[in-house]
Amino acid sequence: MFEDILLQIATTARAEFQDLADVSEVTRVILRLTMAVILGGLLGYEREAHGKSAGLRTHMLVALGAAMFVLVPLQAGMSINDSSRVLQGIIAGIGFLGAGAIMKSRGDGRIHGLTTAASIWLTASVGIAAGMGREGTALITTLFALFILGVLKRFSRQLEPAQEKAERAEARQAAREDDAMADENNGVRPGQDASS
C-alpha cells in the first residue's frame, strides 16, 4: 500500500515535468530564456549606468517574464492567432510598469523617465521575440536600442539648449498666468500689490 502511494507520487511528479521531455526541448527553453535575460540585461545595464531607476534587474525581469508569457502557450500547442491575445496583454500590461518610471518635476514642469519607460516597453518586445524563438531578431533589436540609447544621446544633447530655453520660457509664462489667476481669485486688481 505504501509502495503504491510512493509510485503514484513519483509518476505524478514525472508527469508534471513532461513539458521538458527531451534534451532538445530543454535546450530550446534554456536558450530562449537565456537570450531574453542577457538582452534585457544589456538594455538594463545601459539605463542603470546612466543612473535611471529602472535598471539591470528590472529590464532582465521584464524580458524574462515576456519570454515566459509567450513560450509557455507555444509549448502547450497554442496557435499564433490565439497567442495574439497573450501579446496584447503583455503590451498593455507593460505600460503600467513604464508609467511608473515617468515623473513630472514640480519645479520646472519637465517630464522625466520617458526614455526609461520606452526602454522597458522595448525590452518586453525583445523578451517576446526571444520567447518565440526569434533570437536573431531580438539581438538585432537590442543592438538598435543600444545605439539609440547610447550614440544618439550625444546628438540629442546638441538640441537641448534651444529646447530647454523654450521650455523655460513656457514655464515662466505659465507661472505668470497662474499668479494672475490666483491674484484675480483673491480680489487683487492687476498692478495692485497683493499685500495692500
VEXPA-60928 format. One record per residue (C-alpha): x, y, z; residue number from 1; residue in three letters. Coordinates in steps of 0.1 Angstrom, whole numbers, plus 2048, in hexadecimal, padded with zeros to 3 digits. Layout:
BEGIN
{{X,Y,Z},NUM,"ALA"},
...
This chain:
BEGIN
{{800,800,800},1,"MET"},
{{81B,819,80A},2,"PHE"},
{{82F,80F,7EB},3,"GLU"},
{{811,816,7D5},4,"ASP"},
{{80E,839,7E4},5,"ILE"},
{{833,840,7DD},6,"LEU"},
{{830,833,7BA},7,"LEU"},
{{812,849,7B4},8,"GLN"},
{{825,867,7C1},9,"ILE"},
{{843,860,7AC},10,"ALA"},
{{82D,85B,78D},11,"THR"},
{{81B,87B,793},12,"THR"},
{{83B,88F,799},13,"ALA"},
{{84A,881,779},14,"ARG"},
{{82B,88A,765},15,"ALA"},
{{82D,8AE,772},16,"GLU"},
{{84E,8B2,761},17,"PHE"},
{{844,8A4,740},18,"GLN"},
{{846,8C6,730},19,"ASP"},
{{86B,8C0,72F},20,"LEU"},
{{86A,89D,723},21,"ALA"},
{{889,89C,70E},22,"ASP"},
{{8AB,8AD,70C},23,"VAL"},
{{8A2,8C1,6ED},24,"SER"},
{{884,8D1,6FF},25,"GLU"},
{{899,8D8,71E},26,"VAL"},
{{8B3,8E8,708},27,"THR"},
{{899,8FD,6F6},28,"ARG"},
{{88A,90A,716},29,"VAL"},
{{8AB,912,726},30,"ILE"},
{{8B8,923,707},31,"LEU"},
{{899,939,702},32,"ARG"},
{{897,943,727},33,"LEU"},
{{8BD,949,729},34,"THR"},
{{8BC,960,70A},35,"MET"},
{{89F,973,719},36,"ALA"},
{{8B2,978,73A},37,"VAL"},
{{8D3,982,729},38,"ILE"},
{{8C3,99A,710},39,"LEU"},
{{8AD,9A9,72B},40,"GLY"},
{{8CB,9AC,741},41,"GLY"},
{{8DE,9C0,726},42,"LEU"},
{{8C2,9D9,724},43,"LEU"},
{{8BF,9DB,749},44,"GLY"},
{{8E4,9E0,74E},45,"TYR"},
{{8E4,9FD,737},46,"GLU"},
{{8C7,A0D,74A},47,"ARG"},
{{8D7,A06,76C},48,"GLU"},
{{8F9,A14,760},49,"ALA"},
{{8E7,A35,75B},50,"HIS"},
{{8D7,A34,77D},51,"GLY"},
{{8B4,A2C,773},52,"LYS"},
{{89C,A1C,78C},53,"SER"},
{{893,9FE,776},54,"ALA"},
{{8B4,9ED,770},55,"GLY"},
{{8C4,9CC,76B},56,"LEU"},
{{8AE,9B5,780},57,"ARG"},
{{88E,9C6,775},58,"THR"},
{{895,9C2,750},59,"HIS"},
{{8A1,99E,755},60,"MET"},
{{881,995,767},61,"LEU"},
{{86B,9A7,74D},62,"VAL"},
{{87C,994,730},63,"ALA"},
{{87B,973,743},64,"LEU"},
{{856,977,74C},65,"GLY"},
{{84D,981,729},66,"ALA"},
{{85F,962,71B},67,"ALA"},
{{84E,94B,733},68,"MET"},
{{82B,95A,72B},69,"PHE"},
{{830,950,706},70,"VAL"},
{{846,931,70B},71,"LEU"},
{{82E,91D,721},72,"VAL"},
{{80F,921,70A},73,"PRO"},
{{824,917,6EC},74,"LEU"},
{{830,8F8,6FF},75,"GLN"},
{{80C,8F0,707},76,"ALA"},
{{804,8F0,6E2},77,"GLY"},
{{7F1,911,6E1},78,"MET"},
{{7F0,91F,6BD},79,"SER"},
{{800,940,6B4},80,"ILE"},
{{7DD,94F,6AF},81,"ASN"},
{{7D3,946,6D3},82,"ASP"},
{{7F4,952,6DF},83,"SER"},
{{7EC,975,6D3},84,"SER"},
{{7D5,97A,6F1},85,"ARG"},
{{7F3,972,707},86,"VAL"},
{{808,98B,6F4},87,"LEU"},
{{7ED,9A6,6F8},88,"GLN"},
{{7EC,9A0,71E},89,"GLY"},
{{812,9A3,721},90,"ILE"},
{{813,9C3,70C},91,"ILE"},
{{7F7,9D3,720},92,"ALA"},
{{804,9C6,742},93,"GLY"},
{{827,9D2,73D},94,"ILE"},
{{81A,9F5,738},95,"GLY"},
{{812,9F7,75D},96,"PHE"},
{{835,9EF,766},97,"LEU"},
{{842,A09,74E},98,"GLY"},
{{82A,A22,75C},99,"ALA"},
{{83A,A1E,77E},100,"GLY"},
{{85B,A2A,76F},101,"ALA"},
{{84C,A4A,763},102,"ILE"},
{{84C,A68,77A},103,"MET"},
{{844,A8D,776},104,"LYS"},
{{85B,AA4,789},105,"SER"},
{{849,ABE,79D},106,"ARG"},
{{864,AD9,79A},107,"GLY"},
{{869,ADB,775},108,"ASP"},
{{84B,AC8,769},109,"GLY"},
{{860,AB1,754},110,"ARG"},
{{857,A8C,750},111,"ILE"},
{{872,A73,758},112,"HIS"},
{{874,A4E,752},113,"GLY"},
{{865,A4B,72F},114,"LEU"},
{{884,A3B,721},115,"THR"},
{{886,A22,73D},116,"THR"},
{{861,A1A,739},117,"ALA"},
{{866,A15,714},118,"ALA"},
{{884,9FE,71B},119,"SER"},
{{86F,9E9,732},120,"ILE"},
{{854,9E6,717},121,"TRP"},
{{86F,9DD,6FD},122,"LEU"},
{{87F,9C4,715},123,"THR"},
{{85D,9B2,717},124,"ALA"},
{{85D,9AF,6F1},125,"SER"},
{{880,9A1,6F2},126,"VAL"},
{{875,987,70B},127,"GLY"},
{{857,97E,6F6},128,"ILE"},
{{86D,979,6D7},129,"ALA"},
{{885,963,6EB},130,"ALA"},
{{869,94F,6FA},131,"GLY"},
{{85A,949,6D7},132,"MET"},
{{87B,93C,6CB},133,"GLY"},
{{885,95B,6B8},134,"ARG"},
{{8A6,960,6CA},135,"GLU"},
{{8B7,970,6AB},136,"GLY"},
{{89B,98A,6A9},137,"THR"},
{{89E,990,6CE},138,"ALA"},
{{8C3,995,6CC},139,"LEU"},
{{8C1,9AE,6AE},140,"ILE"},
{{8A6,9C1,6C1},141,"THR"},
{{8BC,9C3,6E0},142,"THR"},
{{8D9,9D0,6CB},143,"LEU"},
{{8C3,9EB,6BC},144,"PHE"},
{{8B6,9F5,6DF},145,"ALA"},
{{8D9,9F7,6ED},146,"LEU"},
{{8E3,A0E,6CF},147,"PHE"},
{{8C5,A24,6D6},148,"ILE"},
{{8CA,A26,6FB},149,"LEU"},
{{8F0,A2A,6FA},150,"GLY"},
{{8FB,A3A,6D9},151,"VAL"},
{{8DD,A4F,6D0},152,"LEU"},
{{8DC,A5E,6F3},153,"LYS"},
{{8FB,A72,6EA},154,"ARG"},
{{8E8,A81,6CC},155,"PHE"},
{{8CA,A89,6E1},156,"SER"},
{{8DF,A9D,6F9},157,"ARG"},
{{8E8,AB5,6DE},158,"GLN"},
{{8C3,ABD,6DA},159,"LEU"},
{{8BC,AC1,6FF},160,"GLU"},
{{8C7,AE6,704},161,"PRO"},
{{8AD,AF4,6EC},162,"ALA"},
{{893,ADC,6F9},163,"GLN"},
{{89A,AE4,71D},164,"GLU"},
{{899,B09,716},165,"LYS"},
{{876,B05,706},166,"ALA"},
{{86A,AEF,723},167,"GLU"},
{{877,B09,73D},168,"ARG"},
{{864,B25,72B},169,"ALA"},
{{844,B10,72A},170,"GLU"},
{{848,B08,74F},171,"ALA"},
{{84D,B2D,758},172,"ARG"},
{{82E,B36,743},173,"GLN"},
{{819,B1B,754},174,"ALA"},
{{825,B27,776},175,"ALA"},
{{81B,B4B,76E},176,"ARG"},
{{7F9,B3F,763},177,"GLU"},
{{7F5,B2B,783},178,"ASP"},
{{7FF,B49,798},179,"ASP"},
{{7E7,B5F,785},180,"ALA"},
{{7CB,B46,78A},181,"MET"},
{{7D3,B43,7AF},182,"ALA"},
{{7D3,B69,7B3},183,"ASP"},
{{7B2,B6B,7A1},184,"GLU"},
{{7A3,B51,7B7},185,"ASN"},
{{7AF,B64,7D6},186,"ASN"},
{{7A0,B85,7CA},187,"GLY"},
{{7C0,B96,7C1},188,"VAL"},
{{7BE,BAC,7A2},189,"ARG"},
{{7DA,BAB,788},190,"PRO"},
{{7F7,BC3,792},191,"GLY"},
{{7EC,BC3,7B7},192,"GLN"},
{{802,BB4,7D1},193,"ASP"},
{{7F2,B95,7E0},194,"ALA"},
{{7FD,BA0,803},195,"SER"},
{{7EB,BC1,803},196,"SER"},
